[in-house]
Amino acid sequence: MSETSQAAALQRRIIEHMNRDHQDSLAMYLRVYCKVNPRRAATARLEEVQLAGLRISTVDKTHFFVPFNPPLSSFDQVRKRTVEMHHHCLAALNLSDIAVTEYRGPTGFPAMVFTACLVTFALFARRGNFVEGSLMHRVLFRHVPPFAWFCYTIQPLLITIMTAIHLTEATYIAIYKLRPHRVPLFSRLWWAWTINIFIEGVTCMKRFDAIVQEKRDRQQQHKPVFKRE
């Protein structure tokens, strides 16, 4: 195989690999080097690899050129340079090198915590649940009048404290967990984690951290793929 044919084959493999496995890097290149907004950059697709840089398109068929500075002397250097650019973009955007792309619901003890918190929110959502004539009173609290009165008395304080604590936890995970780990704002995945943390609390946060650690462990086994045949 000639030198030109080898270079062309390597270019094709780079393009296929980047579009298949590193679309997030392409999006970050557009955001940092071309100042493209996140929503538009999320549709990034690598069209061409040159020694001078990358030609990347978006869903609206606009093409952007991301230069290599300095230009490369061979396509064998693409992997090293794109990895360097990837980490530069992470730092510029204040993002983690680990992207969370899954939601994991509660099981075992966390499921019990989730259920207990959900039931508490439902019962204490309105004070009227504890007064005679309400559905909750007819089903549950008419059998324990003193407890019903106790719940009626503490309802405003309890629901206020619970909401404040869980809202703080949900805000924390949105800012310091979801955004750094590249969970798209207001996406289905973002809502799943945010609602779950609001209901469940800290055990949900630990589950999210466990996913990050699992992905970090797997990342250590990553091997270079840009090689000449």
C-alpha positions in Angstrom: 0.0 0.0 0.0 1.4 3.4 -1.0 2.0 6.2 1.5 -0.9 8.2 0.0 -3.3 5.2 0.3 -2.2 4.5 3.9 -2.8 8.2 4.8 -6.3 8.1 3.2 -7.2 4.9 5.0 -6.0 6.3 8.3 -8.0 9.5 7.7 -11.2 7.4 7.1 -10.6 5.4 10.3 -10.1 8.6 12.3 -13.3 10.2 10.9 -15.4 7.0 11.6 -13.9 6.6 15.1 -14.5 10.3 16.1 -18.1 10.3 14.8 -18.9 7.0 16.5 -17.1 7.3 19.8 -16.0 10.9 20.4 -18.9 13.1 19.2 -18.7 14.8 22.6 -15.2 15.9 21.8 -16.2 17.3 18.4 -19.0 19.3 20.1 -16.5 20.7 22.6 -14.1 21.7 19.9 -16.9 23.8 18.3 -17.9 25.4 21.6 -14.3 26.4 22.6 -12.5 27.0 19.3 -15.4 28.3 17.2 -17.7 29.7 19.9 -20.7 27.7 18.7 -23.6 27.5 21.2 -24.0 24.2 23.0 -27.3 23.1 21.4 -25.9 23.6 17.9 -22.5 22.1 18.8 -24.2 18.9 20.1 -24.9 18.0 16.4 -21.2 18.1 15.5 -19.9 15.7 12.9 -16.4 15.3 11.6 -16.2 15.7 7.8 -12.5 15.9 7.1 -9.1 15.5 8.8 -6.3 17.6 7.5 -2.8 18.2 8.8 -3.9 21.8 9.4 -7.0 20.9 11.3 -10.5 19.4 11.4 -13.5 20.3 9.3 -16.6 19.8 11.4 -20.3 20.2 10.3 -23.5 20.8 12.3 -27.0 19.7 11.6 -27.8 22.9 9.7 -25.0 22.0 7.2 -22.7 24.8 8.4 -19.0 23.8 8.3 -16.4 25.0 10.8 -12.7 24.6 10.7 -10.8 23.8 13.9 -7.1 24.4 13.3 -4.2 22.4 14.7 -1.8 24.9 16.3 0.8 24.2 15.1 -0.1 22.1 12.1 0.7 18.4 12.1 3.5 16.8 10.1 1.7 13.4 9.8 -1.7 11.9 10.4 -0.1 9.6 13.1 -0.1 12.7 15.3 -3.8 13.2 15.1 -4.7 11.1 18.2 -2.2 12.9 20.5 -3.3 16.3 19.3 -7.0 15.7 19.5 -6.6 14.2 23.1 -4.7 17.4 24.1 -7.4 19.5 22.6 -10.1 17.5 24.3 -8.5 18.1 27.7 -8.0 21.8 26.9 -11.7 22.1 26.1 -12.7 20.3 29.3 -10.6 22.8 31.3 -12.0 25.7 29.4 -15.6 24.6 29.9 -14.9 23.5 33.5 -16.1 19.9 32.7 -15.0 16.5 33.9 -13.4 13.9 31.7 -16.1 11.5 32.7 -19.5 11.9 30.9 -22.5 10.3 32.6 -25.0 9.0 30.0 -27.2 6.8 32.0 -29.8 6.9 34.8 -29.7 4.3 37.5 -32.8 4.0 39.8 -32.7 3.1 43.5 -32.6 -0.5 44.6 -32.3 -2.1 48.1 -31.9 0.3 50.9 -32.0 3.4 48.6 -35.3 2.2 47.2 -36.7 2.1 50.8 -35.4 5.7 51.3 -37.0 6.8 48.0 -40.3 5.2 49.0 -40.3 6.7 52.5 -39.5 10.2 51.2 -42.1 10.0 48.4 -44.8 8.9 50.8 -43.9 11.6 53.3 -44.0 14.3 50.5 -47.4 13.0 49.4 -48.9 12.9 52.9 -47.5 16.2 54.1 -48.1 18.1 50.8 -51.3 19.5 52.2 -52.5 20.0 55.8 -55.9 19.0 54.8 -54.8 15.3 54.5 -54.9 15.1 58.3 -58.4 16.5 58.9 -61.7 14.7 59.2 -63.4 14.2 55.8 -60.2 13.9 53.7 -59.4 10.7 51.8 -56.2 10.2 53.8 -58.0 10.7 57.1 -60.7 8.2 56.1 -58.2 5.6 55.0 -55.4 6.0 57.6 -55.7 8.7 60.2 -59.2 8.2 61.6 -57.8 5.1 63.4 -55.1 7.2 65.2 -56.6 10.6 66.1 -53.7 11.8 68.3 -51.2 11.0 65.6 -53.4 12.7 63.0 -53.4 15.8 65.2 -49.6 15.7 65.6 -49.1 15.5 61.9 -51.6 18.3 61.3 -49.6 20.4 63.8 -46.1 19.8 62.3 -47.1 19.7 58.6 -46.2 23.3 57.7 -42.7 23.1 59.4 -42.0 19.5 58.2 -42.9 20.1 54.5 -40.9 23.4 54.5 -37.8 21.8 56.0 -38.0 18.7 53.7 -38.6 20.8 50.6 -35.7 23.2 51.4 -33.2 20.4 52.1 -34.2 18.3 49.1 -34.3 21.3 46.8 -30.8 22.3 48.0 -29.6 18.7 47.2 -31.2 18.8 43.8 -29.6 22.2 43.0 -26.2 20.9 44.2 -26.3 17.9 42.0 -27.4 19.9 39.0 -24.5 22.4 39.4 -21.7 20.3 40.8 -22.5 16.8 39.4 -24.7 16.9 36.3 -23.2 19.9 34.5 -19.5 18.9 35.1 -20.3 15.3 34.0 -21.9 16.6 30.8 -25.6 15.7 31.4 -27.5 18.0 29.0 -29.5 20.6 30.8 -33.2 19.8 30.8 -32.7 16.6 28.9 -34.7 13.5 29.9 -31.6 12.2 31.7 -31.2 15.5 33.5 -34.8 15.4 34.7 -34.5 11.8 35.8 -31.5 12.5 38.1 -32.8 15.9 39.3 -36.3 14.5 40.3 -34.7 11.5 41.8 -32.3 13.5 44.0 -35.1 15.8 45.0 -37.2 12.9 46.3 -34.5 10.5 47.6 -31.7 12.8 48.7 -28.1 11.9 49.5 -28.3 8.1 48.6 -29.1 9.1 45.0 -26.0 11.3 45.0 -23.9 8.4 46.1 -25.4 6.3 43.3 -24.4 9.0 40.8 -20.8 9.1 42.2 -20.6 5.3 41.9 -21.4 5.5 38.2 -18.7 8.1 37.7 -16.2 5.9 39.5 -17.1 2.8 37.4 -16.6 4.8 34.2 -13.3 6.2 35.5 -12.1 2.6 36.2 -13.1 1.5 32.7 -11.4 4.5 31.2 -8.0 3.3 32.4 -8.4 0.4 30.0 -8.8 2.6 27.0 -6.4 1.9 24.2 -5.2 4.0 21.2 -7.0 3.2 18.0 -5.3 5.5 15.4 -2.7 3.2 14.1 -1.4 2.5 10.6 -2.1 -1.0 9.3 
